[in-house]
């Protein structure tokens, strides 16, 4: 189903990209020298569609880097929480080894009376 939906979306996009490339084959000069417009030192002659594709690719890369940098706080918080969970799981396992086995445990590990429960001390 996902493959079908991808095809349903990507096929028209591919048709538009090919149509854009065919319609914009003319060569344009891209100058990187703002001081001499007549004879630029740094320039390249590219088809217009290639220039557009390069611009889109650079935009996607910069946007991805910006999103990755923007999520650094969330990644840091997630890593801290994973460390805390590991620490608490280890502490829980350690405390379970110190707890005496319940004397009046019923089926499926359920206590018969509330007074039969063992309270563990709070962690420090």
C-alpha positions in Angstrom: 0.0 0.0 0.0 2.8 2.4 0.9 4.6 1.6 -2.4 1.5 2.4 -4.3 1.0 5.7 -2.5 4.7 6.6 -3.2 4.2 5.8 -6.8 1.0 7.9 -6.9 2.8 10.9 -5.5 6.3 10.5 -7.1 5.1 9.8 -10.6 3.5 13.2 -11.2 6.5 14.9 -9.5 8.9 13.0 -11.9 6.8 14.0 -14.9 7.0 17.7 -13.8 10.7 17.5 -13.2 11.3 16.0 -16.7 9.0 18.7 -18.2 10.9 21.4 -16.4 14.3 20.0 -17.7 13.0 19.8 -21.3 11.5 23.3 -21.2 14.6 24.9 -19.7 17.5 23.5 -21.6 19.0 26.9 -22.5 22.4 27.7 -21.1 22.8 30.5 -18.6 25.9 32.0 -17.2 26.2 32.0 -13.4 28.7 34.6 -12.2 30.3 34.5 -8.7 32.2 37.8 -9.3 30.1 40.9 -8.4 32.9 43.4 -9.3 33.3 42.7 -13.0 29.9 41.8 -14.7 31.3 41.9 -18.2 34.2 39.5 -17.8 33.7 37.6 -14.5 36.6 35.6 -13.1 34.4 33.0 -11.4 31.6 31.9 -13.7 30.0 28.8 -15.0 27.7 28.1 -17.9 25.0 25.6 -17.0 21.6 24.6 -18.3 18.9 26.4 -16.4 17.3 23.2 -15.2 20.6 22.1 -13.7 20.9 25.4 -11.9 17.4 24.9 -10.5 18.1 21.4 -9.4 21.3 22.4 -7.7 19.5 25.2 -5.9 16.8 22.8 -4.7 19.4 20.3 -3.5 21.4 22.9 -1.6 18.1 24.1 0.0 17.2 20.6 1.1 20.7 20.1 2.6 20.6 23.4 4.4 17.1 22.8 5.7 18.0 19.3 6.9 21.1 20.7 8.7 19.0 23.4 10.3 16.4 20.9 11.5 19.1 18.6 12.8 20.7 21.5 14.7 17.3 22.6 16.0 16.6 19.2 17.4 19.8 19.0 19.4 18.0 20.0 22.6 15.4 17.2 22.1 18.2 14.7 21.4 20.1 15.8 24.5 17.0 15.5 26.7 16.3 12.0 25.2 19.8 10.8 26.0 19.6 12.1 29.6 16.2 10.3 30.0 17.6 7.0 28.6 20.5 7.3 31.1 18.1 7.9 33.9 15.9 5.0 32.9 19.0 2.6 32.8 20.0 3.9 36.3 16.5 3.4 37.7 16.2 0.0 36.1 19.5 -1.1 37.7 18.4 0.3 41.1 15.1 -1.5 40.8 16.8 -4.8 40.1 19.2 -4.2 43.0 16.3 -3.4 45.4 14.4 -6.5 44.3 17.2 -8.7 45.4 17.0 -7.2 48.9 13.3 -7.7 49.2 12.2 -10.8 51.1 10.0 -13.2 49.1 6.3 -12.7 50.0 4.9 -15.3 52.4 1.3 -15.1 51.4 1.3 -14.7 47.7 -1.7 -15.9 45.8 -2.0 -17.0 42.2 -0.4 -14.8 39.5 1.7 -13.0 42.1 -1.3 -11.2 43.7 -1.2 -10.7 47.4 -4.1 -12.0 49.4 -4.1 -9.2 52.1 -2.9 -5.6 51.8 -1.0 -6.1 55.1 1.2 -8.8 53.4 2.9 -6.3 51.1 6.5 -5.4 51.8 7.4 -1.7 51.5 10.9 -0.9 50.3 12.7 2.1 51.6 12.8 5.2 49.3 15.9 5.5 47.2 18.4 8.2 48.2 
